[in-house]
């Protein structure tokens, strides 16, 4: 998918992330190779989300990637080079960012242009809806294959999002094609690569009509629906912030 052919030049570019607008819909395009998650990525994404929230005319958010990947999860090579305190800072920042996505006061769609693995899948399911390119890319929580575990916060919101696919997706680490993901209710549509953004825009517009959702009401509704996950995340963050760490857990596992 050549994103630039569909939406032109970004109004803001930051650390491999681009902010575009198509009418009243914001689109964040990730252009960082495999779009792996590190502190620079999370901080840049948060800054663009700040800009979107400050735009009172914006009615929805779409995120997508360029090329082969939507996101390939945590930046393990980067994590292996960090101090234990730096890793702790990143994990706290990541959890807060995922919660922000989960409760964002606009309807959100993850347009999965390509492979969406592990932490990348966590990001996709922090959105309200997902649309998956039917021509290429797997959707997969592959943590069981790489000896990683989910936090309780992740498990709680994923249980709501995944429904009947919860055990297959997490315990078995199933790789979903677009057709399989649609059949199991993980995505809302499976357009071609060329139509991925236009279908995502159409999906958003079909939800909010002419006026858009009242932001405060939408945020509060999300907080109510994901109440258990929110409480667990806050508890985990509090524990992480007061816990002293001396070793980087990502060094020996690579």
C-alpha positions as CSV (number, residue, x, y, z in Angstrom):
1,X,0.0,0.0,0.0
2,X,1.4,3.3,-1.1
3,X,0.0,5.5,1.7
4,X,1.2,8.8,0.1
5,X,-1.0,8.1,-3.0
6,X,-4.0,8.1,-0.8
7,X,-3.4,10.9,1.7
8,X,-0.6,13.0,0.4
9,X,2.0,14.7,2.6
10,X,1.8,14.7,6.4
11,X,1.0,17.8,8.4
12,X,3.5,16.6,11.0
13,X,6.3,14.0,11.0
14,X,8.1,12.8,14.1
15,X,10.5,9.9,14.7
16,X,9.2,8.0,11.7
17,X,5.5,8.7,12.6
18,X,3.3,10.8,10.3
19,X,0.1,12.7,11.1
20,X,-2.4,13.1,8.3
21,X,-6.0,14.3,8.0
22,X,-8.6,13.1,5.6
23,X,-11.5,15.5,6.3
24,X,-12.4,15.1,10.0
25,X,-10.4,11.9,10.5
26,X,-6.8,11.8,11.8
27,X,-4.5,9.1,10.4
28,X,-1.2,8.2,12.1
29,X,1.1,6.4,9.7
30,X,4.0,4.4,11.2
31,X,7.0,4.3,9.0
32,X,9.8,2.9,11.2
33,X,10.6,-0.3,9.3
34,X,9.0,-3.1,11.5
35,X,7.4,-0.4,13.7
36,X,8.9,-2.0,16.8
37,X,8.0,-0.4,20.1
38,X,10.6,1.6,22.0
39,X,10.6,4.7,24.1
40,X,11.1,7.1,21.2
41,X,8.2,5.5,19.3
42,X,5.8,5.7,22.3
43,X,6.8,9.4,23.1
44,X,6.3,10.4,19.4
45,X,3.0,8.6,19.2
46,X,1.8,10.3,22.4
47,X,2.8,13.7,21.0
48,X,0.7,13.1,17.8
49,X,-2.2,12.0,20.0
50,X,-1.9,15.3,21.9
51,X,-2.2,17.1,18.6
52,X,-5.3,15.1,17.6
53,X,-7.0,15.7,20.9
54,X,-6.4,19.4,20.6
55,X,-8.2,19.4,17.3
56,X,-11.8,19.9,18.3
57,X,-13.1,19.1,14.7
58,X,-11.5,15.7,14.6
59,X,-14.0,12.8,14.8
60,X,-11.9,9.7,14.6
61,X,-8.4,8.1,14.5
62,X,-6.9,5.5,12.2
63,X,-3.5,4.1,12.6
64,X,-1.6,2.1,9.9
65,X,1.9,1.3,8.7
66,X,3.9,1.3,5.6
67,X,5.2,-1.7,3.8
68,X,5.4,-5.2,5.3
69,X,4.5,-4.5,8.9
70,X,1.8,-2.9,11.0
71,X,4.0,-3.6,14.0
72,X,6.3,-6.5,14.9
73,X,6.1,-5.8,18.7
74,X,8.7,-4.8,21.2
75,X,12.1,-3.5,20.0
76,X,14.0,-6.3,21.7
77,X,17.4,-5.3,20.3
78,X,16.9,-1.8,21.8
79,X,15.7,-3.2,25.1
80,X,18.8,-5.4,25.4
81,X,21.0,-2.3,25.4
82,X,19.1,-0.4,28.1
83,X,19.7,-0.1,31.8
84,X,17.3,-1.8,34.1
85,X,15.8,1.6,35.1
86,X,15.5,2.6,31.4
87,X,13.6,-0.7,30.7
88,X,11.3,0.1,33.7
89,X,10.6,3.6,32.4
90,X,9.7,2.2,29.0
91,X,7.4,-0.5,30.4
92,X,5.5,2.1,32.4
93,X,5.3,4.4,29.4
94,X,4.1,1.6,27.2
95,X,1.3,0.5,29.6
96,X,0.2,4.1,30.0
97,X,0.1,4.6,26.2
98,X,-1.9,1.4,25.7
99,X,-4.4,2.5,28.2
100,X,-4.6,5.9,26.5
101,X,-5.4,4.2,23.2
102,X,-7.9,1.9,24.9
103,X,-9.8,4.9,26.4
104,X,-9.1,7.5,23.6
105,X,-12.1,9.9,23.4
106,X,-12.5,9.3,19.7
107,X,-13.4,6.1,17.8
108,X,-10.3,4.3,16.7
109,X,-9.5,1.9,13.9
110,X,-6.2,-0.1,13.4
111,X,-5.8,-0.6,9.7
112,X,-3.5,-3.6,9.6
113,X,-1.5,-3.2,6.4
114,X,0.8,-6.2,7.1
115,X,2.2,-8.4,9.9
116,X,0.9,-7.6,13.3
117,X,2.7,-9.6,16.0
118,X,3.0,-9.7,19.8
119,X,3.2,-6.2,21.2
120,X,2.0,-4.9,17.8
121,X,-1.2,-7.0,18.3
122,X,-1.6,-5.5,21.7
123,X,-1.6,-2.1,20.1
124,X,-4.1,-3.2,17.5
125,X,-6.5,-4.5,20.1
126,X,-6.3,-1.3,22.2
127,X,-8.2,0.2,19.3
128,X,-11.9,0.0,19.1
129,X,-11.9,-1.8,15.7
130,X,-9.5,-3.5,13.3
131,X,-9.4,-3.8,9.5
132,X,-7.0,-6.3,8.0
133,X,-5.3,-6.3,4.6
134,X,-6.6,-9.5,2.9
135,X,-3.6,-9.7,0.6
136,X,-0.7,-10.1,3.0
137,X,0.2,-10.2,6.7
138,X,-0.5,-12.3,9.8
139,X,-2.2,-11.3,13.0
140,X,-0.7,-13.2,15.9
141,X,-0.1,-13.0,19.6
142,X,3.1,-15.1,19.4
143,X,4.2,-14.6,23.1
144,X,3.9,-18.3,23.8
145,X,6.5,-19.0,21.1
146,X,9.0,-16.5,22.4
147,X,8.7,-17.2,26.1
148,X,7.0,-13.9,27.0
149,X,3.9,-13.3,29.2
150,X,1.1,-10.9,29.2
151,X,0.4,-8.6,32.2
152,X,-3.0,-8.9,33.9
153,X,-3.9,-5.6,32.3
154,X,-3.3,-7.0,28.9
155,X,-5.3,-10.2,29.6
156,X,-8.3,-8.3,30.9
157,X,-8.8,-6.1,27.9
158,X,-7.9,-8.8,25.5
159,X,-10.6,-11.1,27.0
160,X,-13.2,-8.5,26.1
161,X,-11.8,-7.9,22.7
162,X,-11.0,-11.4,21.6
163,X,-14.2,-13.1,22.7
164,X,-14.4,-16.8,21.7
165,X,-11.0,-16.6,20.1
166,X,-9.3,-15.8,23.5
167,X,-7.7,-19.2,24.1
168,X,-6.7,-20.0,20.5
169,X,-5.2,-16.5,20.1
170,X,-3.2,-16.4,23.4
171,X,-2.7,-20.0,24.6
172,X,-2.0,-21.5,21.2
173,X,-0.5,-18.3,19.6
174,X,-2.6,-18.9,16.4
175,X,-1.6,-17.0,13.3
176,X,-4.6,-15.5,11.7
177,X,-5.0,-14.7,8.0
178,X,-7.4,-11.9,7.3
179,X,-10.2,-14.3,6.4
180,X,-9.6,-16.3,9.6
181,X,-9.6,-13.1,11.7
182,X,-12.8,-12.0,10.2
183,X,-14.5,-15.4,10.8
184,X,-13.4,-15.3,14.4
185,X,-14.6,-11.7,14.9
186,X,-11.2,-10.2,15.4
187,X,-11.5,-7.7,12.5
188,X,-14.4,-5.9,11.0
189,X,-13.4,-6.0,7.3
190,X,-10.7,-7.4,5.0
191,X,-10.3,-5.1,2.1
192,X,-7.5,-5.2,-0.5
193,X,-4.3,-3.3,0.2
194,X,-5.4,-0.5,-2.2
195,X,-8.7,-0.1,-0.3
196,X,-7.4,-0.5,3.2
197,X,-7.6,3.2,4.2
198,X,-10.8,4.0,2.3
199,X,-12.6,1.1,3.9
200,X,-11.3,2.2,7.3
201,X,-12.5,5.7,6.7
202,X,-15.9,4.4,5.6
203,X,-16.1,2.2,8.7
204,X,-15.5,5.1,11.0
205,X,-17.9,7.4,9.2
206,X,-20.6,4.7,9.5
207,X,-20.2,4.9,13.2
208,X,-20.3,8.5,14.1
209,X,-22.6,10.1,11.5
210,X,-22.5,13.8,11.0
211,X,-21.9,15.1,14.5
212,X,-19.4,12.6,15.9
213,X,-19.4,11.1,19.3
214,X,-19.4,13.4,22.4
215,X,-15.8,12.9,23.5
216,X,-16.3,12.9,27.3
217,X,-19.2,10.5,27.0
218,X,-17.2,8.1,24.8
219,X,-14.2,8.2,27.1
220,X,-16.3,7.5,30.2
221,X,-18.1,4.7,28.4
222,X,-14.8,3.0,27.5
223,X,-13.6,3.5,31.1
224,X,-16.8,1.7,32.3
225,X,-16.6,-1.1,29.8
226,X,-12.9,-1.8,30.5
227,X,-13.1,-0.9,34.2
228,X,-11.3,-4.1,35.4
229,X,-8.5,-3.6,33.0
230,X,-8.1,0.1,34.0
231,X,-8.0,-0.8,37.7
232,X,-5.4,-3.5,37.1
233,X,-3.3,-1.2,35.0
234,X,-3.2,1.4,37.7
235,X,-2.2,-1.2,40.3
236,X,0.5,-2.5,38.0
237,X,1.9,1.0,37.3
238,X,1.9,1.8,41.0
239,X,3.9,-1.3,41.8
240,X,6.3,-0.8,39.0
241,X,7.0,2.8,39.9
242,X,8.0,1.9,43.5
243,X,9.8,-1.3,42.7
244,X,13.6,-1.1,42.5
245,X,15.1,-3.1,39.6
246,X,18.8,-4.1,39.2
247,X,18.8,-6.3,36.1
248,X,17.5,-5.9,32.6
249,X,15.2,-8.9,32.0
250,X,15.6,-8.6,28.2
251,X,19.3,-9.3,28.0
252,X,19.5,-13.0,28.7
253,X,16.3,-13.9,26.8
254,X,17.4,-12.7,23.3
